[in-house]
Every structure is written in structure tokens, then in C-alpha cells.
Amino acid sequence: MRLYPTEHFVQEYEQLSQQLQKKTDKAMRFLLQNLRHSSLKAKKYDEKRGIWQARVNRNYRFYFLIKGNTYILLEVKLHPK
């Protein structure tokens, strides 16, 4: 599998603190290793559009699509509670 960050994802990522960027990078490594990695808690977010959600930390999530052997990274943002 490989990662393909959209322009929107990159813009949001660049606005994160350095600490959150490092945590996001770590989550991406876990995603590449195993979609079902326990710390990601990955799940379908929008079944109709095929969007997945996974954890960066307690407060942040990233959203992505799976197309063939590619994770298309859509956004990374504060998780509404």
C-alpha cells in the first residue's frame, strides 16, 4: 500500500503543530503496516462514499479512501465530540 495525500490534506497537515504532525506521521506508518492496528481504531466513516476514519490521538482524526493499493488522504482535523 502507499499514501496519496490530497492538496487539502497537505494544507491541513501543515497547519498542525509539530507535535501533531509527528503523531500524524506515526499514525500513517501504522496505517501502512496494518489498517487494523489497534491504536488507529480505523472504521468506515461514510459507507456510501467509502470514507474511512482513523485516530491520530484522542482529539484528532484523519480521513481517507482506499483505492486499489492506495490510501487517499482526505483530511486531518479536530474530532468533534
Beta strands, then each sheet from edge to edge (+ up, - down):
strand 1: 2-5
strand 2: 43-46
strand 3: 51-55
strand 4: 60-67
strand 5: 70-78
sheet 1: 1+ 5+ 4- 3+ 2-
end
